[in-house]
Amino acid sequence: MRAVLMQAASAVLVAGVFALAGRDAALAALAGGLIVTTGTVILGRRMFAAGIVPGGVLVAGSLAATALRWLWLIGAMWCALVLLRLQALPLIAGVAAAYVAFGFATLRPR
């Protein structure tokens, strides 16, 4: 949950920065961040759907979750760029910011 919240916050933050360049740029940045945030939700729901299970089932769930996440990411990015014609640079900046936030959210203090 922490990763999802940090990704959503980073999407809003990057959209705020791109708002200086205009509404369309801010919308593209927000969309990029929320695409990745949604992918993380998909990953988490699928990966932990089985609950406490043997290792083989957990690995299979992890692989399926990762595949679903990447299918979502590729499909949503394609829709954003081709169908909605959002600006590429802000969209990619939103995606990058959300992945950086995911990295920070998964760090564990020692």
MARLO-943926 format. One record per atom (N, C-alpha, C, O): y negated, x, z negated; residue number from 1; atom name; residue in three letters. Coordinates in Angstrom, 2 decimals. Example, Ala and Ser with C-alpha at 12.3 -4.5 7.8 and 13.67 -1.06 7.14 Angstrom:
2
        y        x        z  pos  site  code
     5.69    13.19    -7.80    1     N   ALA
     4.50    12.30    -7.80    1    CA   ALA
     3.30    13.20    -7.80    1     C   ALA
     3.32    14.24    -8.46    1     O   ALA
     2.25    12.85    -7.08    2     N   SER
     1.06    13.67    -7.14    2    CA   SER
    -0.03    12.90    -7.87    2     C   SER
    -1.14    13.41    -8.04    2     O   SER
end
This chain:
110
        y        x        z  pos  site  code
     1.19     0.83     0.00    1     N   MET
     0.00     0.00     0.00    1    CA   MET
    -1.25     0.87     0.00    1     C   MET
    -2.26     0.54     0.63    1     O   MET
    -1.17     2.00    -0.72    2     N   ARG
    -2.32     2.90    -0.77    2    CA   ARG
    -2.66     3.43     0.62    2     C   ARG
    -3.83     3.53     0.98    2     O   ARG
    -1.64     3.76     1.40    3     N   ALA
    -1.88     4.27     2.75    3    CA   ALA
    -2.56     3.22     3.62    3     C   ALA
    -3.48     3.54     4.37    3     O   ALA
    -2.12     1.99     3.53    4     N   VAL
    -2.71     0.92     4.34    4    CA   VAL
    -4.17     0.71     3.95    4     C   VAL
    -5.03     0.55     4.83    4     O   VAL
    -4.46     0.70     2.66    5     N   LEU
    -5.84     0.51     2.21    5    CA   LEU
    -6.74     1.67     2.65    5     C   LEU
    -7.87     1.46     3.07    5     O   LEU
    -6.22     2.89     2.54    6     N   MET
    -7.02     4.04     2.96    6    CA   MET
    -7.24     4.04     4.47    6     C   MET
    -8.31     4.41     4.94    6     O   MET
    -6.24     3.61     5.22    7     N   GLN
    -6.41     3.54     6.67    7    CA   GLN
    -7.42     2.48     7.06    7     C   GLN
    -8.25     2.70     7.93    7     O   GLN
    -7.36     1.33     6.41    8     N   ALA
    -8.32     0.27     6.71    8    CA   ALA
    -9.74     0.71     6.34    8     C   ALA
   -10.69     0.44     7.07    8     O   ALA
    -9.88     1.39     5.21    9     N   ALA
   -11.20     1.88     4.80    9    CA   ALA
   -11.72     2.92     5.79    9     C   ALA
   -12.91     2.93     6.11    9     O   ALA
   -10.85     3.80     6.27   10     N   SER
   -11.30     4.80     7.24   10    CA   SER
   -11.69     4.15     8.55   10     C   SER
   -12.61     4.61     9.22   10     O   SER
   -10.99     3.08     8.94   11     N   ALA
   -11.34     2.36    10.16   11    CA   ALA
   -12.74     1.75    10.05   11     C   ALA
   -13.53     1.82    10.99   11     O   ALA
   -13.04     1.17     8.91   12     N   VAL
   -14.37     0.58     8.69   12    CA   VAL
   -15.43     1.68     8.66   12     C   VAL
   -16.52     1.51     9.21   12     O   VAL
   -15.12     2.80     8.02   13     N   LEU
   -16.07     3.90     7.94   13    CA   LEU
   -16.39     4.47     9.33   13     C   LEU
   -17.56     4.68     9.66   13     O   LEU
   -15.37     4.70    10.13   14     N   VAL
   -15.59     5.24    11.48   14    CA   VAL
   -16.32     4.22    12.34   14     C   VAL
   -17.18     4.58    13.15   14     O   VAL
   -15.99     2.94    12.17   15     N   ALA
   -16.71     1.90    12.92   15    CA   ALA
   -18.18     1.89    12.53   15     C   ALA
   -19.05     1.67    13.38   15     O   ALA
   -18.47     2.13    11.26   16     N   GLY
   -19.86     2.20    10.82   16    CA   GLY
   -20.61     3.35    11.45   16     C   GLY
   -21.78     3.22    11.80   16     O   GLY
   -19.93     4.48    11.59   17     N   VAL
   -20.56     5.63    12.24   17    CA   VAL
   -20.81     5.33    13.71   17     C   VAL
   -21.88     5.61    14.24   17     O   VAL
   -19.82     4.75    14.37   18     N   PHE
   -19.99     4.43    15.79   18    CA   PHE
   -20.92     3.25    16.03   18     C   PHE
   -21.35     3.02    17.16   18     O   PHE
   -21.25     2.51    14.98   19     N   ALA
   -22.22     1.42    15.13   19    CA   ALA
   -23.58     1.96    15.53   19     C   ALA
   -24.40     1.25    16.13   19     O   ALA
   -23.83     3.23    15.20   20     N   LEU
   -25.09     3.85    15.63   20    CA   LEU
   -25.16     3.97    17.15   20     C   LEU
   -26.25     4.02    17.72   20     O   LEU
   -24.00     4.02    17.81   21     N   ALA
   -23.95     4.12    19.27   21    CA   ALA
   -23.89     2.74    19.93   21     C   ALA
   -23.99     2.64    21.15   21     O   ALA
   -23.72     1.70    19.13   22     N   GLY
   -23.70     0.35    19.70   22    CA   GLY
   -22.53    -0.47    19.20   22     C   GLY
   -21.57     0.05    18.62   22     O   GLY
   -22.65    -1.75    19.43   23     N   ARG
   -21.64    -2.69    18.97   23    CA   ARG
   -20.29    -2.47    19.63   23     C   ARG
   -19.26    -2.56    18.96   23     O   ARG
   -20.28    -2.17    20.93   24     N   ASP
   -19.02    -1.96    21.63   24    CA   ASP
   -18.28    -0.74    21.12   24     C   ASP
   -17.05    -0.76    21.00   24     O   ASP
   -19.00     0.32    20.82   25     N   ALA
   -18.38     1.53    20.29   25    CA   ALA
   -17.82     1.27    18.90   25     C   ALA
   -16.73     1.74    18.57   25     O   ALA
   -18.56     0.53    18.08   26     N   ALA
   -18.07     0.22    16.73   26    CA   ALA
   -16.82    -0.64    16.79   26     C   ALA
   -15.89    -0.42    16.01   26     O   ALA
   -16.79    -1.60    17.69   27     N   LEU
   -15.62    -2.46    17.84   27    CA   LEU
   -14.41    -1.66    18.29   27     C   LEU
   -13.30    -1.88    17.80   27     O   LEU
   -14.61    -0.72    19.21   28     N   ALA
   -13.50     0.11    19.69   28    CA   ALA
   -12.96     0.99    18.56   28     C   ALA
   -11.75     1.13    18.42   28     O   ALA
   -13.84     1.58    17.77   29     N   ALA
   -13.40     2.43    16.66   29    CA   ALA
   -12.65     1.61    15.61   29     C   ALA
   -11.63     2.05    15.09   29     O   ALA
   -13.15     0.44    15.31   30     N   LEU
   -12.48    -0.44    14.36   30    CA   LEU
   -11.10    -0.84    14.89   30     C   LEU
   -10.12    -0.85    14.14   30     O   LEU
   -11.04    -1.18    16.16   31     N   ALA
    -9.76    -1.57    16.76   31    CA   ALA
    -8.75    -0.42    16.68   31     C   ALA
    -7.59    -0.64    16.35   31     O   ALA
    -9.19     0.80    16.97   32     N   GLY
    -8.29     1.95    16.90   32    CA   GLY
    -7.73     2.15    15.51   32     C   GLY
    -6.53     2.38    15.35   32     O   GLY
    -8.58     2.07    14.52   33     N   GLY
    -8.12     2.23    13.15   33    CA   GLY
    -7.20     1.11    12.70   33     C   GLY
    -6.22     1.35    11.99   33     O   GLY
    -7.50    -0.11    13.11   34     N   LEU
    -6.67    -1.23    12.71   34    CA   LEU
    -5.34    -1.27    13.45   34     C   LEU
    -4.36    -1.81    12.94   34     O   LEU
    -5.30    -0.71    14.65   35     N   ILE
    -4.02    -0.58    15.36   35    CA   ILE
    -3.08     0.31    14.56   35     C   ILE
    -1.91    -0.03    14.38   35     O   ILE
    -3.58     1.43    14.09   36     N   VAL
    -2.75     2.35    13.31   36    CA   VAL
    -2.39     1.73    11.96   36     C   VAL
    -1.26     1.88    11.49   36     O   VAL
    -3.33     1.04    11.34   37     N   THR
    -3.07     0.39    10.06   37    CA   THR
    -1.97    -0.66    10.20   37     C   THR
    -1.08    -0.76     9.35   37     O   THR
    -2.02    -1.44    11.27   38     N   THR
    -0.97    -2.43    11.53   38    CA   THR
     0.37    -1.74    11.77   38     C   THR
     1.41    -2.23    11.33   38     O   THR
     0.34    -0.62    12.46   39     N   GLY
     1.57     0.15    12.68   39    CA   GLY
     2.18     0.63    11.37   39     C   GLY
     3.40     0.65    11.24   39     O   GLY
     1.36     1.00    10.42   40     N   THR
     1.86     1.42     9.11   40    CA   THR
     2.48     0.24     8.36   40     C   THR
     3.49     0.41     7.69   40     O   THR
     1.88    -0.92     8.48   41     N   VAL
     2.45    -2.11     7.86   41    CA   VAL
     3.81    -2.42     8.48   41     C   VAL
     4.76    -2.73     7.77   41     O   VAL
     3.90    -2.34     9.81   42     N   ILE
     5.18    -2.56    10.50   42    CA   ILE
     6.22    -1.55    10.02   42     C   ILE
     7.36    -1.92     9.74   42     O   ILE
     5.83    -0.29     9.92   43     N   LEU
     6.72     0.76     9.46   43    CA   LEU
     7.24     0.47     8.06   43     C   LEU
     8.44     0.53     7.81   43     O   LEU
     6.35     0.16     7.15   44     N   GLY
     6.74    -0.09     5.77   44    CA   GLY
     7.63    -1.31     5.61   44     C   GLY
     8.61    -1.28     4.88   44     O   GLY
     7.28    -2.39     6.29   45     N   ARG
     8.08    -3.61     6.18   45    CA   ARG
     9.48    -3.41     6.72   45     C   ARG
    10.45    -3.89     6.12   45     O   ARG
     9.60    -2.72     7.83   46     N   ARG
    10.92    -2.51     8.43   46    CA   ARG
    11.73    -1.47     7.67   46     C   ARG
    12.94    -1.63     7.48   46     O   ARG
    11.08    -0.40     7.23   47     N   MET
    11.80     0.68     6.58   47    CA   MET
    12.39     0.24     5.23   47     C   MET
    13.51     0.64     4.89   47     O   MET
    11.66    -0.56     4.49   48     N   PHE
    12.11    -0.94     3.17   48    CA   PHE
    12.64    -2.36     3.09   48     C   PHE
    12.77    -2.92     2.00   48     O   PHE
    12.94    -2.96     4.24   49     N   ALA
    13.43    -4.34     4.28   49    CA   ALA
    14.80    -4.47     3.62   49     C   ALA
    15.09    -5.50     3.02   49     O   ALA
    15.64    -3.46     3.74   50     N   ALA
    17.00    -3.55     3.22   50    CA   ALA
    17.08    -3.33     1.71   50     C   ALA
    18.10    -3.65     1.10   50     O   ALA
    16.05    -2.81     1.12   51     N   GLY
    16.08    -2.55    -0.32   51    CA   GLY
    16.81    -1.25    -0.63   51     C   GLY
    16.72    -0.29     0.13   51     O   GLY
    17.53    -1.23    -1.75   52     N   ILE
    18.28    -0.04    -2.15   52    CA   ILE
    19.63    -0.07    -1.45   52     C   ILE
    20.46    -0.94    -1.70   52     O   ILE
    19.83     0.91    -0.56   53     N   VAL
    21.03     0.95     0.28   53    CA   VAL
    21.54     2.39     0.39   53     C   VAL
    20.84     3.32    -0.02   53     O   VAL
    22.74     2.58     0.93   54     N   PRO
    23.24     3.94     1.15   54    CA   PRO
    22.36     4.72     2.12   54     C   PRO
    21.58     4.14     2.89   54     O   PRO
    22.50     6.03     2.09   55     N   GLY
    21.65     6.91     2.88   55    CA   GLY
    21.69     6.64     4.38   55     C   GLY
    20.66     6.69     5.04   55     O   GLY
    22.87     6.37     4.91   56     N   GLY
    22.98     6.11     6.35   56    CA   GLY
    22.19     4.89     6.79   56     C   GLY
    21.56     4.90     7.85   56     O   GLY
    22.22     3.86     5.98   57     N   VAL
    21.46     2.64     6.29   57    CA   VAL
    19.97     2.93     6.20   57     C   VAL
    19.17     2.43     7.00   57     O   VAL
    19.59     3.73     5.22   58     N   LEU
    18.19     4.09     5.05   58    CA   LEU
    17.67     4.91     6.23   58     C   LEU
    16.56     4.69     6.70   58     O   LEU
    18.48     5.85     6.70   59     N   VAL
    18.08     6.66     7.86   59    CA   VAL
    17.96     5.79     9.10   59     C   VAL
    17.00     5.92     9.86   59     O   VAL
    18.92     4.89     9.30   60     N   ALA
    18.86     4.00    10.46   60    CA   ALA
    17.62     3.11    10.39   60     C   ALA
    16.96     2.88    11.40   60     O   ALA
    17.31     2.61     9.21   61     N   GLY
    16.10     1.78     9.04   61    CA   GLY
    14.84     2.58     9.29   61     C   GLY
    13.87     2.07     9.86   61     O   GLY
    14.84     3.83     8.86   62     N   SER
    13.68     4.69     9.07   62    CA   SER
    13.48     4.97    10.56   62     C   SER
    12.35     4.95    11.06   62     O   SER
    14.56     5.23    11.27   63     N   LEU
    14.45     5.47    12.71   63    CA   LEU
    13.98     4.23    13.45   63     C   LEU
    13.12     4.31    14.33   63     O   LEU
    14.53     3.08    13.09   64     N   ALA
    14.11     1.83    13.73   64    CA   ALA
    12.65     1.53    13.42   64     C   ALA
    11.90     1.09    14.30   64     O   ALA
    12.23     1.76    12.19   65     N   ALA
    10.84     1.51    11.80   65    CA   ALA
     9.89     2.42    12.57   65     C   ALA
     8.84     1.97    13.03   65     O   ALA
    10.26     3.68    12.70   66     N   THR
     9.40     4.62    13.44   66    CA   THR
     9.31     4.23    14.91   66     C   THR
     8.24     4.30    15.51   66     O   THR
    10.43     3.82    15.49   67     N   ALA
    10.42     3.39    16.89   67    CA   ALA
     9.53     2.16    17.08   67     C   ALA
     8.74     2.09    18.02   67     O   ALA
     9.65     1.20    16.17   68     N   LEU
     8.80     0.00    16.25   68    CA   LEU
     7.33     0.35    16.11   68     C   LEU
     6.48    -0.21    16.80   68     O   LEU
     7.03     1.27    15.20   69     N   ARG
     5.65     1.68    15.00   69    CA   ARG
     5.07     2.30    16.28   69     C   ARG
     3.95     1.97    16.66   69     O   ARG
     5.82     3.17    16.93   70     N   TRP
     5.32     3.82    18.14   70    CA   TRP
     5.24     2.85    19.31   70     C   TRP
     4.33     2.94    20.13   70     O   TRP
     6.18     1.91    19.39   71     N   LEU
     6.08     0.88    20.43   71    CA   LEU
     4.82     0.05    20.23   71     C   LEU
     4.11    -0.25    21.19   71     O   LEU
     4.55    -0.32    19.00   72     N   TRP
     3.33    -1.07    18.69   72    CA   TRP
     2.09    -0.25    19.06   72     C   TRP
     1.18    -0.76    19.72   72     O   TRP
     2.07     1.01    18.65   73     N   LEU
     0.90     1.85    18.90   73    CA   LEU
     0.64     1.99    20.40   73     C   LEU
    -0.49     1.82    20.85   73     O   LEU
     1.67     2.29    21.16   74     N   ILE
     1.50     2.47    22.60   74    CA   ILE
     1.07     1.16    23.27   74     C   ILE
     0.16     1.15    24.09   74     O   ILE
     1.73     0.08    22.92   75     N   GLY
     1.39    -1.22    23.51   75    CA   GLY
    -0.01    -1.69    23.15   75     C   GLY
    -0.75    -2.18    24.01   75     O   GLY
    -0.38    -1.54    21.89   76     N   ALA
    -1.70    -1.98    21.46   76    CA   ALA
    -2.81    -1.11    22.05   76     C   ALA
    -3.86    -1.62    22.43   76     O   ALA
    -2.56     0.19    22.12   77     N   MET
    -3.56     1.07    22.74   77    CA   MET
    -3.72     0.74    24.22   77     C   MET
    -4.84     0.73    24.74   77     O   MET
    -2.62     0.46    24.90   78     N   TRP
    -2.69     0.10    26.32   78    CA   TRP
    -3.51    -1.19    26.47   78     C   TRP
    -4.37    -1.28    27.34   78     O   TRP
    -3.22    -2.18    25.63   79     N   CYS
    -3.97    -3.44    25.71   79    CA   CYS
    -5.46    -3.21    25.43   79     C   CYS
    -6.31    -3.79    26.11   79     O   CYS
    -5.77    -2.39    24.45   80     N   ALA
    -7.16    -2.13    24.09   80    CA   ALA
    -7.91    -1.44    25.22   80     C   ALA
    -9.06    -1.76    25.51   80     O   ALA
    -7.24    -0.49    25.86   81     N   LEU
    -7.91     0.27    26.92   81    CA   LEU
    -7.92    -0.45    28.26   81     C   LEU
    -8.94    -0.45    28.95   81     O   LEU
    -6.81    -1.07    28.63   82     N   VAL
    -6.68    -1.66    29.97   82    CA   VAL
    -7.13    -3.11    30.00   82     C   VAL
    -7.92    -3.50    30.86   82     O   VAL
    -6.63    -3.91    29.08   83     N   LEU
    -6.95    -5.33    29.13   83    CA   LEU
    -8.32    -5.65    28.52   83     C   LEU
    -9.10    -6.40    29.10   83     O   LEU
    -8.60    -5.08    27.34   84     N   LEU
    -9.88    -5.35    26.69   84    CA   LEU
   -11.00    -4.42    27.12   84     C   LEU
   -12.18    -4.68    26.86   84     O   LEU
   -10.63    -3.34    27.79   85     N   ARG
   -11.58    -2.34    28.30   85    CA   ARG
   -12.51    -1.79    27.22   85     C   ARG
   -13.71    -1.67    27.41   85     O   ARG
   -11.91    -1.47    26.06   86     N   LEU
   -12.68    -0.86    24.99   86    CA   LEU
   -12.95     0.60    25.33   86     C   LEU
   -12.22     1.21    26.12   86     O   LEU
   -14.00     1.15    24.75   87     N   GLN
   -14.36     2.54    25.01   87    CA   GLN
   -13.28     3.47    24.44   87     C   GLN
   -12.81     3.27    23.32   87     O   GLN
   -12.91     4.48    25.21   88     N   ALA
   -11.79     5.34    24.84   88    CA   ALA
   -12.12     6.26    23.66   88     C   ALA
   -11.33     6.37    22.73   88     O   ALA
   -13.26     6.92    23.69   89     N   LEU
   -13.58     7.90    22.64   89    CA   LEU
   -13.65     7.27    21.25   89     C   LEU
   -13.02     7.79    20.33   89     O   LEU
   -14.38     6.17    21.06   90     N   PRO
   -14.38     5.56    19.73   90    CA   PRO
   -13.00     5.03    19.32   90     C   PRO
   -12.63     5.10    18.15   90     O   PRO
   -12.24     4.51    20.29   91     N   LEU
   -10.90     4.01    19.99   91    CA   LEU
   -10.02     5.14    19.46   91     C   LEU
    -9.33     4.98    18.45   91     O   LEU
   -10.04     6.27    20.15   92     N   ILE
    -9.22     7.41    19.74   92    CA   ILE
    -9.73     7.99    18.42   92     C   ILE
    -8.93     8.44    17.60   92     O   ILE
   -11.03     7.97    18.21   93     N   ALA
   -11.58     8.44    16.93   93    CA   ALA
   -11.11     7.56    15.78   93     C   ALA
   -10.81     8.06    14.70   93     O   ALA
   -11.04     6.26    16.01   94     N   GLY
   -10.52     5.34    14.99   94    CA   GLY
    -9.06     5.60    14.70   94     C   GLY
    -8.63     5.56    13.54   94     O   GLY
    -8.28     5.86    15.74   95     N   VAL
    -6.86     6.18    15.58   95    CA   VAL
    -6.71     7.48    14.78   95     C   VAL
    -5.92     7.54    13.84   95     O   VAL
    -7.46     8.49    15.15   96     N   ALA
    -7.38     9.79    14.47   96    CA   ALA
    -7.78     9.67    13.00   96     C   ALA
    -7.12    10.23    12.13   96     O   ALA
    -8.84     8.94    12.73   97     N   ALA
    -9.30     8.78    11.34   97    CA   ALA
    -8.23     8.07    10.50   97     C   ALA
    -8.01     8.43     9.35   97     O   ALA
    -7.59     7.07    11.08   98     N   ALA
    -6.55     6.34    10.33   98    CA   ALA
    -5.35     7.24    10.05   98     C   ALA
    -4.76     7.16     8.98   98     O   ALA
    -4.99     8.09    11.01   99     N   TYR
    -3.87     9.01    10.77   99    CA   TYR
    -4.24    10.08     9.74   99     C   TYR
    -3.39    10.49     8.95   99     O   TYR
    -5.47    10.54     9.75  100     N   VAL
    -5.91    11.49     8.72  100    CA   VAL
    -5.86    10.82     7.34  100     C   VAL
    -5.43    11.43     6.36  100     O   VAL
    -6.31     9.58     7.27  101     N   ALA
    -6.25     8.85     6.00  101    CA   ALA
    -4.81     8.68     5.54  101     C   ALA
    -4.54     8.76     4.34  101     O   ALA
    -3.89     8.44     6.46  102     N   PHE
    -2.47     8.32     6.12  102    CA   PHE
    -1.98     9.63     5.52  102     C   PHE
    -1.22     9.64     4.55  102     O   PHE
    -2.39    10.74     6.10  103     N   GLY
    -2.00    12.04     5.58  103    CA   GLY
    -2.49    12.25     4.17  103     C   GLY
    -1.74    12.74     3.32  103     O   GLY
    -3.75    11.90     3.90  104     N   PHE
    -4.29    12.03     2.55  104    CA   PHE
    -3.62    11.08     1.57  104     C   PHE
    -3.40    11.42     0.41  104     O   PHE
    -3.28     9.88     2.04  105     N   ALA
    -2.65     8.89     1.16  105    CA   ALA
    -1.25     9.31     0.75  105     C   ALA
    -0.78     8.93    -0.32  105     O   ALA
    -0.58    10.06     1.58  106     N   THR
     0.80    10.45     1.27  106    CA   THR
     0.88    11.77     0.50  106     C   THR
     1.97    12.19     0.12  106     O   THR
    -0.24    12.43     0.27  107     N   LEU
    -0.23    13.65    -0.54  107    CA   LEU
     0.04    13.28    -2.00  107     C   LEU
    -0.49    12.29    -2.51  107     O   LEU
     0.84    14.06    -2.63  108     N   ARG
     1.14    13.83    -4.04  108    CA   ARG
     0.56    14.99    -4.85  108     C   ARG
     0.85    16.15    -4.56  108     O   ARG
    -0.25    14.69    -5.85  109     N   PRO
    -0.75    15.78    -6.70  109    CA   PRO
     0.40    16.40    -7.50  109     C   PRO
     1.29    15.70    -7.97  109     O   PRO
     0.34    17.69    -7.65  110     N   ARG
     1.44    18.39    -8.37  110    CA   ARG
     1.07    18.64    -9.79  110     C   ARG
     1.86    19.21   -10.54  110     O   ARG
end
